[in-house]
Amino acid sequence: MIRTLYWENNRLFLLDQTKLPHTIEYVECRTYVDVIDGIKTMKVRGAPAIGVSAAYGMALGELAGEDLNVIGDEIKSARPTAVNLFWAVDKVLDLVSRGKSAVDVAIEMEKDDVAINKKIGEYGNSVIDDNDTILTHCNAGALACAGYGTALGVIRAAHEANKNIDVICDETRPVLQGARLSVFEMQQENIPVRLIVDGAAGHMMQKGEVDKVIIGADRVAKDGVANKIGSLMVALAAKRYDIPFYVAAPMSTFDFENNIFDTIIEQRLPEEVLCINGKYISKKQTNVENPAFDIVESDLITGIITEEGIKKPL
């Protein structure tokens, strides 16, 4: 399993996910500013991985003698939707105030993330039947975490239990995390996988080719989840065809204070939509809306798979 990030010689190394699956290259982060850039430019992405990276950014700031409260606010501004980013910064600040070093907190957070994801996989495996075909959207695998994965962690656990599963991955426009990352992860571990365009998900459900849907989440609230754009359409199709729709997410992704529609939906650059491989597919002056996430309301969700068990949405 390829490493998403690692800490070595007081430096953070991030796998540059913008170059996958064709090039495996790590970016060296010497300062917290480098970490912020890695998060903003999606060299590292996925809520848990962003959280761990943020903690290491705080560690780099501590080593440089920076004011952690100041740089914590800067790191939080890197991306607005993933709640793990805010959780990780606040956790580092809290534990540093109690006498721990930010470096030790970040290293522990990385180890905990992998253990938590494996626990999510164990609980999630209980809802997977032999010979299930599972559809997933975007990438909530090892590449979105410090390791193992949330939604793909459930799939991994089922595969390890010899349940003879099949996986269908939505391509996930506009950055193609499903095509570039989820398919790559499944192929690495010889898990049967098919790639479809985003618009084909409903068609596959209508044909009876999908038994379960499992996605990740960047924010979970009592009334729904925020996840990669396109998740809502998948959830609506699953509801129409009575297909169980699960969200796999650690408790660090839960926002207990706000409603899901209070979530700030990140708007990304028009070029992500206008260009493919650096070539414009529409005129440069085209007006573009590029929300990175959408909202799946709780009545569309069968269950939320966490390290504490499977929770029923309100």
Steps between C-alpha positions, in 0.01 A plus 500: 500500500657828390571756775296820487746690720789443735714691751878474473786718630252763620351535155159396369489318169169504312416271211408735216157364414458739209750284308342161570459238366780546248769659719584425863676803643529644850510870583724605788341746744758692700261763640136526597453722193604204283234290671234766438597504132479121485148509643379788281634348179363154589837331502353355818122462518234307687378618840709267724819555299446876507460480878822305552686731260370802691636352823841456338477858375458606862801285589712676237384833640597395851848394384543840334395682817177636348196609700277190472178695550584726208608227261207285612264762361698510176488123462125495570448739208656256251169326423168588663287185477696210653432510874804280576723794413353710781483204738868416450624856555289538814619165634863597453444834675322330788764233558789744459340717770517194725870450443525268197703587192318560172733252332399221739132587463522485118684166500242356738216638287642329191518163678152543647352578159610165356369311806168688483459423131558130559231510768264669253582220256411236760161654574431568134578144401194390698266665246673350195368169370680241291512593131385860559570764239585825674488841337717777640541866407824700515787356707464412867782250504851480637589801284238711682634398841827420672432143383242225434203730430140552608260405219773304322606371842161328522557358153850385600364328809237317294762396247728376780202298629481327158150629423562501123393863459501713189550879501362769273674841516346823375765703317421805722531808285659745481825379663427130439588364844295187430669428167852597604509395865229252601548282193878519556461379860272212403731392219798502737325242718340297220146588608268471197407853390312672219519869416190690390429862416313690772180511298486119473447432872121514480503281189702233679258503794200484267651191336532332840880496493556678833434337838644765735631855478780611734649848496719701736426844644678826563248608762227311686220676687178378656300585189732375227851491359713710267697302247651536156277661240281237335431310822146638520406365157635158595302507825178598323538218247571251780185614679296457182620141452498405870876446520663538844708820509775510763744770604834394653666768712697533824353683797748783434290583193189564711384857556279491808438874512362591158240386252635356179362788295719737705799339328709732285513335159840561346495655153801400296666641190312507165799337328423170674180486294620674187816295452598136470872424502570869449282529188186713497181312419296822504584863434711671766239768559226246582326568831559206734354384831738255665379397847731236646235340723128447533263401781341157549209534741456248779182341361706375206757328723460141625776523758826673587786257559741628767768357726233491772256294294230570245294804592153572373457852359232713665 
